[in-house]
Amino acid sequence: MAKEPEEDDAGAGEETAAERVVSSNLGVVIHFFLFALAVLLLIAAAIAAEFALLLLFHRMSAAVEVVVFVIARKTVSPDITALDLLLCAAAIAGLIVLRFYYLPGKAT
C-alpha cells in the first residue's frame, strides 16, 4: 500500500495578536499609499497641462513667470553664495516689474 503524505501543520494554528494587528492595518496603509500616489499624479498632470498651455499659446507673460520660478528655485539651493542670492533677487524684481508694467494684457 502507498503511504499518504503527511499534512503540513504550517498555518494551522490561530493567528497571534501581532498578525491580527498587521492584517487589520495593512489595508489602511495600502489605501493611504494609493491615495497619496493618486494625489501626486494629479499634481503632476496639472503641472504638465500648464506647461502644455504655455507651449501652445506662447504668451510672453507666461514665459516671464516661468523664468521667475526658475530663478526662485535657484535661490533655495543650499550651496548658493551671497552674491548669487543678490543677483537672483534683482533678477526676480526686474522680471516682476517687466511683467506688470511693460507687458500688454491683464496682469493677474
Secondary structure, DSSP 4 states (H G I P E B T S, - for coil): -PPPPPPP-TT-SPPPHHHHHHHHHHHHHHHHHHHHHHHHHHHHHHHHHHHHHHHHH--HHHHHHHHHHHHHHHHT-TT--HHHHHHHHHHHHHHHHIIIIIS-S---
